[in-house]
Amino acid sequence: MVSVTEIEAGLAAAEVIVNAIVKVAPAITQGVVSSVPYVQAIAGLIGGSNATPAQIDAVLAQINAATDQFLTPLPPDDGATTT
């Protein structure tokens, strides 16, 4: 039989996990949304669309800029996000 203490410990662990997910969710969402144009561009290159070296360089520059933005640390938690 599971004790009340074990249930409370399980709930506390679940709360920590949910809080961690809530904190990183905006960064994950931003990463997915910002990657769509690059995935489309890469798919076009693979699918046989012609691309000039300048176009390829432009796509790579956009990818690098988005990567730098994505890797920028999130601001400190202001306590406004709750579960």
PyMOL Python script that loads the backbone (N, CA, C, O; Angstrom):
from pymol import cmd

cmd.read_pdbstr("""\
ATOM      1  N   MET A   1       0.845  -1.172   0.000  1.00  0.00           N
ATOM      2  CA  MET A   1       0.000   0.000   0.000  1.00  0.00           C
ATOM      3  C   MET A   1       0.897   1.244   0.000  1.00  0.00           C
ATOM      4  O   MET A   1       1.935   1.280   0.661  1.00  0.00           O
ATOM      5  N   VAL A   2       0.480   2.240  -0.741  1.00  0.00           N
ATOM      6  CA  VAL A   2       1.239   3.485  -0.856  1.00  0.00           C
ATOM      7  C   VAL A   2       0.839   4.418   0.277  1.00  0.00           C
ATOM      8  O   VAL A   2      -0.341   4.620   0.565  1.00  0.00           O
ATOM      9  N   SER A   3       1.858   4.975   0.904  1.00  0.00           N
ATOM     10  CA  SER A   3       1.580   5.874   2.029  1.00  0.00           C
ATOM     11  C   SER A   3       1.327   7.293   1.534  1.00  0.00           C
ATOM     12  O   SER A   3       1.630   7.628   0.389  1.00  0.00           O
ATOM     13  N   VAL A   4       0.776   8.108   2.402  1.00  0.00           N
ATOM     14  CA  VAL A   4       0.519   9.512   2.095  1.00  0.00           C
ATOM     15  C   VAL A   4       1.837  10.226   1.813  1.00  0.00           C
ATOM     16  O   VAL A   4       1.903  11.079   0.927  1.00  0.00           O
ATOM     17  N   THR A   5       2.865   9.891   2.547  1.00  0.00           N
ATOM     18  CA  THR A   5       4.184  10.508   2.353  1.00  0.00           C
ATOM     19  C   THR A   5       4.720  10.199   0.957  1.00  0.00           C
ATOM     20  O   THR A   5       5.275  11.078   0.297  1.00  0.00           O
ATOM     21  N   GLU A   6       4.561   8.971   0.511  1.00  0.00           N
ATOM     22  CA  GLU A   6       5.028   8.588  -0.831  1.00  0.00           C
ATOM     23  C   GLU A   6       4.240   9.324  -1.912  1.00  0.00           C
ATOM     24  O   GLU A   6       4.810   9.745  -2.919  1.00  0.00           O
ATOM     25  N   ILE A   7       2.953   9.479  -1.711  1.00  0.00           N
ATOM     26  CA  ILE A   7       2.128  10.213  -2.674  1.00  0.00           C
ATOM     27  C   ILE A   7       2.553  11.682  -2.715  1.00  0.00           C
ATOM     28  O   ILE A   7       2.678  12.267  -3.791  1.00  0.00           O
ATOM     29  N   GLU A   8       2.771  12.264  -1.554  1.00  0.00           N
ATOM     30  CA  GLU A   8       3.201  13.659  -1.503  1.00  0.00           C
ATOM     31  C   GLU A   8       4.561  13.837  -2.177  1.00  0.00           C
ATOM     32  O   GLU A   8       4.782  14.826  -2.876  1.00  0.00           O
ATOM     33  N   ALA A   9       5.468  12.886  -1.970  1.00  0.00           N
ATOM     34  CA  ALA A   9       6.784  12.952  -2.617  1.00  0.00           C
ATOM     35  C   ALA A   9       6.642  12.842  -4.133  1.00  0.00           C
ATOM     36  O   ALA A   9       7.324  13.546  -4.876  1.00  0.00           O
ATOM     37  N   GLY A  10       5.767  11.970  -4.583  1.00  0.00           N
ATOM     38  CA  GLY A  10       5.519  11.828  -6.029  1.00  0.00           C
ATOM     39  C   GLY A  10       4.938  13.095  -6.621  1.00  0.00           C
ATOM     40  O   GLY A  10       5.326  13.503  -7.715  1.00  0.00           O
ATOM     41  N   LEU A  11       4.016  13.720  -5.915  1.00  0.00           N
ATOM     42  CA  LEU A  11       3.426  14.970  -6.394  1.00  0.00           C
ATOM     43  C   LEU A  11       4.453  16.093  -6.420  1.00  0.00           C
ATOM     44  O   LEU A  11       4.444  16.921  -7.331  1.00  0.00           O
ATOM     45  N   ALA A  12       5.334  16.130  -5.434  1.00  0.00           N
ATOM     46  CA  ALA A  12       6.380  17.157  -5.402  1.00  0.00           C
ATOM     47  C   ALA A  12       7.331  16.973  -6.589  1.00  0.00           C
ATOM     48  O   ALA A  12       7.732  17.945  -7.229  1.00  0.00           O
ATOM     49  N   ALA A  13       7.683  15.727  -6.871  1.00  0.00           N
ATOM     50  CA  ALA A  13       8.563  15.457  -8.017  1.00  0.00           C
ATOM     51  C   ALA A  13       7.869  15.848  -9.322  1.00  0.00           C
ATOM     52  O   ALA A  13       8.497  16.431 -10.205  1.00  0.00           O
ATOM     53  N   ALA A  14       6.600  15.536  -9.447  1.00  0.00           N
ATOM     54  CA  ALA A  14       5.847  15.894 -10.652  1.00  0.00           C
ATOM     55  C   ALA A  14       5.775  17.407 -10.810  1.00  0.00           C
ATOM     56  O   ALA A  14       5.863  17.918 -11.927  1.00  0.00           O
ATOM     57  N   GLU A  15       5.619  18.119  -9.714  1.00  0.00           N
ATOM     58  CA  GLU A  15       5.554  19.582  -9.768  1.00  0.00           C
ATOM     59  C   GLU A  15       6.878  20.170 -10.264  1.00  0.00           C
ATOM     60  O   GLU A  15       6.880  21.121 -11.045  1.00  0.00           O
ATOM     61  N   VAL A  16       7.985  19.616  -9.819  1.00  0.00           N
ATOM     62  CA  VAL A  16       9.300  20.084 -10.270  1.00  0.00           C
ATOM     63  C   VAL A  16       9.440  19.865 -11.774  1.00  0.00           C
ATOM     64  O   VAL A  16       9.926  20.738 -12.493  1.00  0.00           O
ATOM     65  N   ILE A  17       9.016  18.710 -12.237  1.00  0.00           N
ATOM     66  CA  ILE A  17       9.106  18.399 -13.672  1.00  0.00           C
ATOM     67  C   ILE A  17       8.234  19.351 -14.484  1.00  0.00           C
ATOM     68  O   ILE A  17       8.683  19.890 -15.496  1.00  0.00           O
ATOM     69  N   VAL A  18       7.003  19.560 -14.055  1.00  0.00           N
ATOM     70  CA  VAL A  18       6.085  20.460 -14.773  1.00  0.00           C
ATOM     71  C   VAL A  18       6.634  21.883 -14.784  1.00  0.00           C
ATOM     72  O   VAL A  18       6.568  22.559 -15.811  1.00  0.00           O
ATOM     73  N   ASN A  19       7.164  22.337 -13.677  1.00  0.00           N
ATOM     74  CA  ASN A  19       7.727  23.689 -13.616  1.00  0.00           C
ATOM     75  C   ASN A  19       8.900  23.838 -14.578  1.00  0.00           C
ATOM     76  O   ASN A  19       9.040  24.875 -15.226  1.00  0.00           O
ATOM     77  N   ALA A  20       9.734  22.826 -14.675  1.00  0.00           N
ATOM     78  CA  ALA A  20      10.869  22.876 -15.603  1.00  0.00           C
ATOM     79  C   ALA A  20      10.383  22.940 -17.044  1.00  0.00           C
ATOM     80  O   ALA A  20      10.932  23.690 -17.851  1.00  0.00           O
ATOM     81  N   ILE A  21       9.371  22.170 -17.368  1.00  0.00           N
ATOM     82  CA  ILE A  21       8.818  22.182 -18.726  1.00  0.00           C
ATOM     83  C   ILE A  21       8.209  23.541 -19.040  1.00  0.00           C
ATOM     84  O   ILE A  21       8.402  24.066 -20.136  1.00  0.00           O
ATOM     85  N   VAL A  22       7.484  24.112 -18.101  1.00  0.00           N
ATOM     86  CA  VAL A  22       6.862  25.422 -18.309  1.00  0.00           C
ATOM     87  C   VAL A  22       7.926  26.490 -18.560  1.00  0.00           C
ATOM     88  O   VAL A  22       7.723  27.386 -19.379  1.00  0.00           O
ATOM     89  N   LYS A  23       9.054  26.399 -17.862  1.00  0.00           N
ATOM     90  CA  LYS A  23      10.117  27.394 -18.038  1.00  0.00           C
ATOM     91  C   LYS A  23      10.745  27.325 -19.424  1.00  0.00           C
ATOM     92  O   LYS A  23      11.066  28.364 -20.001  1.00  0.00           O
ATOM     93  N   VAL A  24      10.926  26.127 -19.971  1.00  0.00           N
ATOM     94  CA  VAL A  24      11.612  26.008 -21.266  1.00  0.00           C
ATOM     95  C   VAL A  24      10.654  25.984 -22.451  1.00  0.00           C
ATOM     96  O   VAL A  24      11.096  26.068 -23.596  1.00  0.00           O
ATOM     97  N   ALA A  25       9.375  25.874 -22.204  1.00  0.00           N
ATOM     98  CA  ALA A  25       8.399  25.785 -23.299  1.00  0.00           C
ATOM     99  C   ALA A  25       8.481  26.951 -24.277  1.00  0.00           C
ATOM    100  O   ALA A  25       8.433  26.713 -25.484  1.00  0.00           O
ATOM    101  N   PRO A  26       8.604  28.207 -23.822  1.00  0.00           N
ATOM    102  CA  PRO A  26       8.693  29.302 -24.799  1.00  0.00           C
ATOM    103  C   PRO A  26       9.905  29.173 -25.721  1.00  0.00           C
ATOM    104  O   PRO A  26       9.809  29.473 -26.911  1.00  0.00           O
ATOM    105  N   ALA A  27      11.019  28.737 -25.194  1.00  0.00           N
ATOM    106  CA  ALA A  27      12.217  28.582 -26.026  1.00  0.00           C
ATOM    107  C   ALA A  27      12.037  27.457 -27.038  1.00  0.00           C
ATOM    108  O   ALA A  27      12.457  27.577 -28.189  1.00  0.00           O
ATOM    109  N   ILE A  28      11.421  26.379 -26.612  1.00  0.00           N
ATOM    110  CA  ILE A  28      11.169  25.263 -27.536  1.00  0.00           C
ATOM    111  C   ILE A  28      10.217  25.707 -28.638  1.00  0.00           C
ATOM    112  O   ILE A  28      10.462  25.435 -29.813  1.00  0.00           O
ATOM    113  N   THR A  29       9.142  26.382 -28.273  1.00  0.00           N
ATOM    114  CA  THR A  29       8.176  26.863 -29.265  1.00  0.00           C
ATOM    115  C   THR A  29       8.840  27.816 -30.246  1.00  0.00           C
ATOM    116  O   THR A  29       8.630  27.711 -31.454  1.00  0.00           O
ATOM    117  N   GLN A  30       9.635  28.740 -29.738  1.00  0.00           N
ATOM    118  CA  GLN A  30      10.319  29.700 -30.606  1.00  0.00           C
ATOM    119  C   GLN A  30      11.250  28.969 -31.568  1.00  0.00           C
ATOM    120  O   GLN A  30      11.332  29.318 -32.746  1.00  0.00           O
ATOM    121  N   GLY A  31      11.942  27.969 -31.070  1.00  0.00           N
ATOM    122  CA  GLY A  31      12.856  27.210 -31.918  1.00  0.00           C
ATOM    123  C   GLY A  31      12.137  26.486 -33.036  1.00  0.00           C
ATOM    124  O   GLY A  31      12.607  26.466 -34.174  1.00  0.00           O
ATOM    125  N   VAL A  32      10.997  25.892 -32.717  1.00  0.00           N
ATOM    126  CA  VAL A  32      10.234  25.173 -33.743  1.00  0.00           C
ATOM    127  C   VAL A  32       9.686  26.142 -34.783  1.00  0.00           C
ATOM    128  O   VAL A  32       9.801  25.900 -35.984  1.00  0.00           O
ATOM    129  N   VAL A  33       9.097  27.228 -34.326  1.00  0.00           N
ATOM    130  CA  VAL A  33       8.502  28.202 -35.252  1.00  0.00           C
ATOM    131  C   VAL A  33       9.572  28.844 -36.130  1.00  0.00           C
ATOM    132  O   VAL A  33       9.377  28.997 -37.336  1.00  0.00           O
ATOM    133  N   SER A  34      10.699  29.218 -35.530  1.00  0.00           N
ATOM    134  CA  SER A  34      11.728  29.893 -36.309  1.00  0.00           C
ATOM    135  C   SER A  34      12.441  28.957 -37.272  1.00  0.00           C
ATOM    136  O   SER A  34      13.093  29.423 -38.206  1.00  0.00           O
ATOM    137  N   SER A  35      12.334  27.658 -37.069  1.00  0.00           N
ATOM    138  CA  SER A  35      13.015  26.716 -37.962  1.00  0.00           C
ATOM    139  C   SER A  35      12.224  26.409 -39.230  1.00  0.00           C
ATOM    140  O   SER A  35      12.789  25.878 -40.186  1.00  0.00           O
ATOM    141  N   VAL A  36      10.944  26.727 -39.262  1.00  0.00           N
ATOM    142  CA  VAL A  36      10.099  26.372 -40.412  1.00  0.00           C
ATOM    143  C   VAL A  36      10.654  26.906 -41.741  1.00  0.00           C
ATOM    144  O   VAL A  36      10.760  26.123 -42.685  1.00  0.00           O
ATOM    145  N   PRO A  37      11.014  28.187 -41.870  1.00  0.00           N
ATOM    146  CA  PRO A  37      11.510  28.647 -43.169  1.00  0.00           C
ATOM    147  C   PRO A  37      12.792  27.938 -43.607  1.00  0.00           C
ATOM    148  O   PRO A  37      13.018  27.733 -44.800  1.00  0.00           O
ATOM    149  N   TYR A  38      13.618  27.570 -42.648  1.00  0.00           N
ATOM    150  CA  TYR A  38      14.872  26.913 -42.989  1.00  0.00           C
ATOM    151  C   TYR A  38      14.641  25.476 -43.441  1.00  0.00           C
ATOM    152  O   TYR A  38      15.293  24.985 -44.363  1.00  0.00           O
ATOM    153  N   VAL A  39      13.714  24.822 -42.783  1.00  0.00           N
ATOM    154  CA  VAL A  39      13.361  23.461 -43.197  1.00  0.00           C
ATOM    155  C   VAL A  39      12.787  23.496 -44.609  1.00  0.00           C
ATOM    156  O   VAL A  39      13.113  22.642 -45.432  1.00  0.00           O
ATOM    157  N   GLN A  40      11.944  24.469 -44.890  1.00  0.00           N
ATOM    158  CA  GLN A  40      11.379  24.590 -46.233  1.00  0.00           C
ATOM    159  C   GLN A  40      12.468  24.863 -47.265  1.00  0.00           C
ATOM    160  O   GLN A  40      12.445  24.294 -48.357  1.00  0.00           O
ATOM    161  N   ALA A  41      13.413  25.724 -46.929  1.00  0.00           N
ATOM    162  CA  ALA A  41      14.499  26.048 -47.860  1.00  0.00           C
ATOM    163  C   ALA A  41      15.370  24.826 -48.119  1.00  0.00           C
ATOM    164  O   ALA A  41      15.738  24.547 -49.260  1.00  0.00           O
ATOM    165  N   ILE A  42      15.696  24.105 -47.062  1.00  0.00           N
ATOM    166  CA  ILE A  42      16.517  22.901 -47.213  1.00  0.00           C
ATOM    167  C   ILE A  42      15.765  21.852 -48.015  1.00  0.00           C
ATOM    168  O   ILE A  42      16.360  21.179 -48.857  1.00  0.00           O
ATOM    169  N   ALA A  43      14.473  21.700 -47.771  1.00  0.00           N
ATOM    170  CA  ALA A  43      13.667  20.745 -48.535  1.00  0.00           C
ATOM    171  C   ALA A  43      13.656  21.118 -50.010  1.00  0.00           C
ATOM    172  O   ALA A  43      13.696  20.238 -50.870  1.00  0.00           O
ATOM    173  N   GLY A  44      13.603  22.415 -50.311  1.00  0.00           N
ATOM    174  CA  GLY A  44      13.650  22.855 -51.703  1.00  0.00           C
ATOM    175  C   GLY A  44      14.975  22.522 -52.350  1.00  0.00           C
ATOM    176  O   GLY A  44      15.016  22.127 -53.515  1.00  0.00           O
ATOM    177  N   LEU A  45      16.066  22.677 -51.606  1.00  0.00           N
ATOM    178  CA  LEU A  45      17.380  22.339 -52.147  1.00  0.00           C
ATOM    179  C   LEU A  45      17.484  20.840 -52.410  1.00  0.00           C
ATOM    180  O   LEU A  45      17.990  20.414 -53.448  1.00  0.00           O
ATOM    181  N   ILE A  46      17.001  20.051 -51.459  1.00  0.00           N
ATOM    182  CA  ILE A  46      17.052  18.594 -51.624  1.00  0.00           C
ATOM    183  C   ILE A  46      16.106  18.142 -52.730  1.00  0.00           C
ATOM    184  O   ILE A  46      16.407  17.206 -53.470  1.00  0.00           O
ATOM    185  N   GLY A  47      14.973  18.807 -52.836  1.00  0.00           N
ATOM    186  CA  GLY A  47      13.970  18.422 -53.825  1.00  0.00           C
ATOM    187  C   GLY A  47      14.344  18.795 -55.247  1.00  0.00           C
ATOM    188  O   GLY A  47      13.580  18.511 -56.170  1.00  0.00           O
ATOM    189  N   GLY A  48      15.474  19.412 -55.454  1.00  0.00           N
ATOM    190  CA  GLY A  48      15.922  19.698 -56.807  1.00  0.00           C
ATOM    191  C   GLY A  48      15.738  21.133 -57.239  1.00  0.00           C
ATOM    192  O   GLY A  48      16.075  21.475 -58.372  1.00  0.00           O
ATOM    193  N   SER A  49      15.216  21.987 -56.374  1.00  0.00           N
ATOM    194  CA  SER A  49      15.114  23.388 -56.752  1.00  0.00           C
ATOM    195  C   SER A  49      16.526  23.936 -56.920  1.00  0.00           C
ATOM    196  O   SER A  49      17.420  23.644 -56.127  1.00  0.00           O
ATOM    197  N   ASN A  50      16.705  24.717 -57.942  1.00  0.00           N
ATOM    198  CA  ASN A  50      18.026  25.309 -58.149  1.00  0.00           C
ATOM    199  C   ASN A  50      18.231  26.441 -57.168  1.00  0.00           C
ATOM    200  O   ASN A  50      17.324  27.225 -56.890  1.00  0.00           O
ATOM    201  N   ALA A  51      19.432  26.508 -56.656  1.00  0.00           N
ATOM    202  CA  ALA A  51      19.791  27.590 -55.744  1.00  0.00           C
ATOM    203  C   ALA A  51      21.193  28.059 -56.108  1.00  0.00           C
ATOM    204  O   ALA A  51      22.093  27.262 -56.373  1.00  0.00           O
ATOM    205  N   THR A  52      21.341  29.344 -56.110  1.00  0.00           N
ATOM    206  CA  THR A  52      22.656  29.904 -56.416  1.00  0.00           C
ATOM    207  C   THR A  52      23.506  29.873 -55.146  1.00  0.00           C
ATOM    208  O   THR A  52      22.970  29.766 -54.043  1.00  0.00           O
ATOM    209  N   PRO A  53      24.821  29.966 -55.296  1.00  0.00           N
ATOM    210  CA  PRO A  53      25.664  30.036 -54.094  1.00  0.00           C
ATOM    211  C   PRO A  53      25.265  31.199 -53.174  1.00  0.00           C
ATOM    212  O   PRO A  53      25.354  31.081 -51.952  1.00  0.00           O
ATOM    213  N   ALA A  54      24.833  32.301 -53.751  1.00  0.00           N
ATOM    214  CA  ALA A  54      24.411  33.443 -52.931  1.00  0.00           C
ATOM    215  C   ALA A  54      23.164  33.094 -52.112  1.00  0.00           C
ATOM    216  O   ALA A  54      23.056  33.479 -50.948  1.00  0.00           O
ATOM    217  N   GLN A  55      22.231  32.369 -52.718  1.00  0.00           N
ATOM    218  CA  GLN A  55      21.023  31.972 -51.993  1.00  0.00           C
ATOM    219  C   GLN A  55      21.362  31.001 -50.863  1.00  0.00           C
ATOM    220  O   GLN A  55      20.816  31.098 -49.764  1.00  0.00           O
ATOM    221  N   ILE A  56      22.260  30.072 -51.143  1.00  0.00           N
ATOM    222  CA  ILE A  56      22.680  29.123 -50.110  1.00  0.00           C
ATOM    223  C   ILE A  56      23.368  29.865 -48.964  1.00  0.00           C
ATOM    224  O   ILE A  56      23.112  29.581 -47.793  1.00  0.00           O
ATOM    225  N   ASP A  57      24.245  30.820 -49.306  1.00  0.00           N
ATOM    226  CA  ASP A  57      24.915  31.611 -48.278  1.00  0.00           C
ATOM    227  C   ASP A  57      23.904  32.399 -47.447  1.00  0.00           C
ATOM    228  O   ASP A  57      24.053  32.517 -46.231  1.00  0.00           O
ATOM    229  N   ALA A  58      22.877  32.936 -48.103  1.00  0.00           N
ATOM    230  CA  ALA A  58      21.852  33.706 -47.386  1.00  0.00           C
ATOM    231  C   ALA A  58      21.090  32.810 -46.405  1.00  0.00           C
ATOM    232  O   ALA A  58      20.826  33.212 -45.271  1.00  0.00           O
ATOM    233  N   VAL A  59      20.740  31.606 -46.840  1.00  0.00           N
ATOM    234  CA  VAL A  59      20.026  30.669 -45.961  1.00  0.00           C
ATOM    235  C   VAL A  59      20.911  30.301 -44.774  1.00  0.00           C
ATOM    236  O   VAL A  59      20.448  30.262 -43.634  1.00  0.00           O
ATOM    237  N   LEU A  60      22.181  30.032 -45.046  1.00  0.00           N
ATOM    238  CA  LEU A  60      23.092  29.684 -43.950  1.00  0.00           C
ATOM    239  C   LEU A  60      23.254  30.845 -42.968  1.00  0.00           C
ATOM    240  O   LEU A  60      23.338  30.627 -41.759  1.00  0.00           O
ATOM    241  N   ALA A  61      23.298  32.066 -43.479  1.00  0.00           N
ATOM    242  CA  ALA A  61      23.404  33.235 -42.599  1.00  0.00           C
ATOM    243  C   ALA A  61      22.161  33.363 -41.724  1.00  0.00           C
ATOM    244  O   ALA A  61      22.265  33.691 -40.542  1.00  0.00           O
ATOM    245  N   GLN A  62      20.990  33.108 -42.296  1.00  0.00           N
ATOM    246  CA  GLN A  62      19.750  33.165 -41.514  1.00  0.00           C
ATOM    247  C   GLN A  62      19.734  32.081 -40.447  1.00  0.00           C
ATOM    248  O   GLN A  62      19.312  32.318 -39.315  1.00  0.00           O
ATOM    249  N   ILE A  63      20.193  30.897 -40.811  1.00  0.00           N
ATOM    250  CA  ILE A  63      20.238  29.794 -39.839  1.00  0.00           C
ATOM    251  C   ILE A  63      21.175  30.160 -38.689  1.00  0.00           C
ATOM    252  O   ILE A  63      20.842  29.959 -37.520  1.00  0.00           O
ATOM    253  N   ASN A  64      22.337  30.694 -39.024  1.00  0.00           N
ATOM    254  CA  ASN A  64      23.291  31.063 -37.979  1.00  0.00           C
ATOM    255  C   ASN A  64      22.739  32.161 -37.077  1.00  0.00           C
ATOM    256  O   ASN A  64      22.935  32.118 -35.862  1.00  0.00           O
ATOM    257  N   ALA A  65      22.054  33.140 -37.655  1.00  0.00           N
ATOM    258  CA  ALA A  65      21.471  34.223 -36.853  1.00  0.00           C
ATOM    259  C   ALA A  65      20.388  33.674 -35.926  1.00  0.00           C
ATOM    260  O   ALA A  65      20.321  34.043 -34.754  1.00  0.00           O
ATOM    261  N   ALA A  66      19.548  32.795 -36.456  1.00  0.00           N
ATOM    262  CA  ALA A  66      18.481  32.218 -35.634  1.00  0.00           C
ATOM    263  C   ALA A  66      19.065  31.338 -34.536  1.00  0.00           C
ATOM    264  O   ALA A  66      18.544  31.301 -33.422  1.00  0.00           O
ATOM    265  N   THR A  67      20.138  30.636 -34.847  1.00  0.00           N
ATOM    266  CA  THR A  67      20.786  29.799 -33.835  1.00  0.00           C
ATOM    267  C   THR A  67      21.320  30.656 -32.705  1.00  0.00           C
ATOM    268  O   THR A  67      21.153  30.320 -31.533  1.00  0.00           O
ATOM    269  N   ASP A  68      21.965  31.766 -33.054  1.00  0.00           N
ATOM    270  CA  ASP A  68      22.485  32.670 -32.028  1.00  0.00           C
ATOM    271  C   ASP A  68      21.355  33.209 -31.154  1.00  0.00           C
ATOM    272  O   ASP A  68      21.493  33.298 -29.933  1.00  0.00           O
ATOM    273  N   GLN A  69      20.237  33.568 -31.789  1.00  0.00           N
ATOM    274  CA  GLN A  69      19.097  34.094 -31.039  1.00  0.00           C
ATOM    275  C   GLN A  69      18.514  33.008 -30.130  1.00  0.00           C
ATOM    276  O   GLN A  69      18.165  33.280 -28.981  1.00  0.00           O
ATOM    277  N   PHE A  70      18.411  31.784 -30.642  1.00  0.00           N
ATOM    278  CA  PHE A  70      17.836  30.688 -29.868  1.00  0.00           C
ATOM    279  C   PHE A  70      18.711  30.345 -28.665  1.00  0.00           C
ATOM    280  O   PHE A  70      18.203  29.981 -27.605  1.00  0.00           O
ATOM    281  N   LEU A  71      20.015  30.461 -28.831  1.00  0.00           N
ATOM    282  CA  LEU A  71      20.934  30.103 -27.759  1.00  0.00           C
ATOM    283  C   LEU A  71      21.098  31.212 -26.713  1.00  0.00           C
ATOM    284  O   LEU A  71      21.750  31.005 -25.690  1.00  0.00           O
ATOM    285  N   THR A  72      20.515  32.373 -26.964  1.00  0.00           N
ATOM    286  CA  THR A  72      20.564  33.451 -25.983  1.00  0.00           C
ATOM    287  C   THR A  72      19.809  33.018 -24.732  1.00  0.00           C
ATOM    288  O   THR A  72      18.672  32.555 -24.825  1.00  0.00           O
ATOM    289  N   PRO A  73      20.430  33.162 -23.563  1.00  0.00           N
ATOM    290  CA  PRO A  73      19.755  32.719 -22.330  1.00  0.00           C
ATOM    291  C   PRO A  73      18.424  33.438 -22.123  1.00  0.00           C
ATOM    292  O   PRO A  73      18.261  34.601 -22.494  1.00  0.00           O
ATOM    293  N   LEU A  74      17.494  32.730 -21.532  1.00  0.00           N
ATOM    294  CA  LEU A  74      16.203  33.320 -21.190  1.00  0.00           C
ATOM    295  C   LEU A  74      16.392  34.305 -20.038  1.00  0.00           C
ATOM    296  O   LEU A  74      17.325  34.165 -19.248  1.00  0.00           O
ATOM    297  N   PRO A  75      15.516  35.294 -19.943  1.00  0.00           N
ATOM    298  CA  PRO A  75      15.620  36.221 -18.810  1.00  0.00           C
ATOM    299  C   PRO A  75      15.322  35.471 -17.500  1.00  0.00           C
ATOM    300  O   PRO A  75      14.715  34.400 -17.519  1.00  0.00           O
ATOM    301  N   PRO A  76      15.744  36.027 -16.390  1.00  0.00           N
ATOM    302  CA  PRO A  76      15.461  35.379 -15.098  1.00  0.00           C
ATOM    303  C   PRO A  76      13.971  35.233 -14.878  1.00  0.00           C
ATOM    304  O   PRO A  76      13.176  36.047 -15.348  1.00  0.00           O
ATOM    305  N   ASP A  77      13.606  34.202 -14.170  1.00  0.00           N
ATOM    306  CA  ASP A  77      12.200  33.957 -13.851  1.00  0.00           C
ATOM    307  C   ASP A  77      11.698  35.088 -12.947  1.00  0.00           C
ATOM    308  O   ASP A  77      12.268  35.349 -11.887  1.00  0.00           O
ATOM    309  N   ASP A  78      10.622  35.752 -13.382  1.00  0.00           N
ATOM    310  CA  ASP A  78      10.073  36.853 -12.585  1.00  0.00           C
ATOM    311  C   ASP A  78       8.934  36.384 -11.674  1.00  0.00           C
ATOM    312  O   ASP A  78       8.326  37.182 -10.961  1.00  0.00           O
ATOM    313  N   GLY A  79       8.663  35.096 -11.710  1.00  0.00           N
ATOM    314  CA  GLY A  79       7.619  34.551 -10.848  1.00  0.00           C
ATOM    315  C   GLY A  79       6.222  34.698 -11.412  1.00  0.00           C
ATOM    316  O   GLY A  79       5.255  34.289 -10.768  1.00  0.00           O
ATOM    317  N   ALA A  80       6.088  35.276 -12.611  1.00  0.00           N
ATOM    318  CA  ALA A  80       4.764  35.500 -13.196  1.00  0.00           C
ATOM    319  C   ALA A  80       4.167  34.211 -13.751  1.00  0.00           C
ATOM    320  O   ALA A  80       2.947  34.094 -13.861  1.00  0.00           O
ATOM    321  N   THR A  81       5.008  33.248 -14.101  1.00  0.00           N
ATOM    322  CA  THR A  81       4.514  31.992 -14.663  1.00  0.00           C
ATOM    323  C   THR A  81       4.202  31.025 -13.528  1.00  0.00           C
ATOM    324  O   THR A  81       5.055  30.730 -12.691  1.00  0.00           O
ATOM    325  N   THR A  82       2.977  30.544 -13.516  1.00  0.00           N
ATOM    326  CA  THR A  82       2.574  29.585 -12.491  1.00  0.00           C
ATOM    327  C   THR A  82       1.953  28.388 -13.156  1.00  0.00           C
ATOM    328  O   THR A  82       1.575  28.438 -14.326  1.00  0.00           O
ATOM    329  N   THR A  83       1.849  27.324 -12.416  1.00  0.00           N
ATOM    330  CA  THR A  83       1.224  26.101 -12.939  1.00  0.00           C
ATOM    331  C   THR A  83      -0.144  25.929 -12.376  1.00  0.00           C
ATOM    332  O   THR A  83      -0.827  24.957 -12.699  1.00  0.00           O
TER     333      THR A  83
END
""", "prot")
cmd.dss("prot")
cmd.show_as("cartoon", "prot")
cmd.util.cbc("prot")
cmd.orient("prot")
